[in-house]
Amino acid sequence: MSVTIIGSYLSPYVRKTLVCLQIKGVDYRIDPIVPFFGNDEFSRVSPLRRIPVYIDDRVALPDSTVICEFLEDRFPEPALLPASAELRANARWLEEFADSRMGEVFIWRLFNNLVINRFVWGQAVDEIQLRHTIDREIPSILDYLEARLPTAGYLFGAISIADIAIASFFRNASFSKYEVDPSRWPRTRHFADHVLDHPAFSSLRPFEELSLRTPIGEHRQALLDAGAPVTSETYATGRPRRGILRT
Ligand SMILES: N[C@@H](CCC(=O)N[C@@H](CS)C(=O)NCC(=O)O)C(=O)O
């Protein structure tokens, strides 16, 4: 089975998917397109024009949660959900909290404001929104997590989809130079560092750092040169288009 992932190494939702693939031992090739740069064919496989998209011989799935659930069904071992119905539900809720609220704040408010708006749309940073995000929105997320995360290790014993989803957003926070204050949120800081140290995350780091420092139009070639498993075909186009959903 040949698996293609469409999406940039800089996206937390792509990272979540790549980490699940790696833990499940599934080989893939990646078409490293930055959001907003998909062509017409991309709209066909991703009607919401979002990344990641997973494509194999039988399915095309345009959402990280759907992809990871599919991987769990298709390759049950090692499991990325705990055993009992209650713990599975908890894990799914924390994944949803990460994807929706952490996504809204760490991606739409912080990363897009500092990186995407500047480099894709040529807009200035919205300083008022940035202050509100740093002073109010992020602390309320960290307070919520601090009350739920373990003092050591993963949430449910072995690494799960909840650990992966939450940690993926902390990686994007660090791209925006936001570091969790360990004196105010010690569990959260320790948890993020611990999960991001897992080999499935750390093996992606060189490709993430390369993508961060390379102009968007040169990502594909730079990643190929660095040995990333890049596809031969691409769904990218040279001109960005505004997305369909706002958050
Ligand atoms: N629910 C989706 C969210 C994916 C998502 O928002 N991806 C961002 C990149 S980090 C994107 O494609 N943004 C472009 C847009 O929203 O138009 C998932 O879990 O895959």
The ligand as an SDF file (V2000), in Angstrom:
LIG
                    3D

 20 19  0  0  0  0  0  0  0  0999 V2000
   -9.7780   19.6260   11.5770 N   0  0  0  0  0  0  0  0  0  0  0  0
   -8.6330   19.6720   10.6970 C   0  0  0  0  0  0  0  0  0  0  0  0
   -7.9160   20.9990   10.8670 C   0  0  0  0  0  0  0  0  0  0  0  0
   -6.7590   21.1270    9.8820 C   0  0  0  0  0  0  0  0  0  0  0  0
   -6.2870   22.5700    9.7450 C   0  0  0  0  0  0  0  0  0  0  0  0
   -6.9140   23.5290   10.2230 O   0  0  0  0  0  0  0  0  0  0  0  0
   -5.1460   22.7040    9.0570 N   0  0  0  0  0  0  0  0  0  0  0  0
   -4.6350   24.0240    8.7840 C   0  0  0  0  0  0  0  0  0  0  0  0
   -3.1030   24.0090    8.7550 C   0  0  0  0  0  0  0  0  0  0  0  0
   -2.4100   23.9560   10.3660 S   0  0  0  0  0  0  0  0  0  0  0  0
   -5.0910   24.4440    7.3970 C   0  0  0  0  0  0  0  0  0  0  0  0
   -5.1020   23.6510    6.4820 O   0  0  0  0  0  0  0  0  0  0  0  0
   -5.4730   25.7240    7.2570 N   0  0  0  0  0  0  0  0  0  0  0  0
   -5.9180   26.2860    6.0270 C   0  0  0  0  0  0  0  0  0  0  0  0
   -7.3270   26.7720    6.1100 C   0  0  0  0  0  0  0  0  0  0  0  0
   -7.9520   26.6080    7.1680 O   0  0  0  0  0  0  0  0  0  0  0  0
   -7.8160   27.3190    5.1170 O   0  0  0  0  0  0  0  0  0  0  0  0
   -7.7070   18.4960   10.9980 C   0  0  0  0  0  0  0  0  0  0  0  0
   -7.7160   18.0170   12.1410 O   0  0  0  0  0  0  0  0  0  0  0  0
   -7.0100   18.0290   10.0950 O   0  0  0  0  0  0  0  0  0  0  0  0
  1  2  1  0
  2  3  1  0
  2 18  1  0
  3  4  1  0
  4  5  1  0
  5  6  2  0
  5  7  1  0
  7  8  1  0
  8  9  1  0
  8 11  1  0
  9 10  1  0
 11 12  2  0
 11 13  1  0
 13 14  1  0
 14 15  1  0
 15 16  2  0
 15 17  1  0
 18 19  2  0
 18 20  1  0
M  END
$$$$
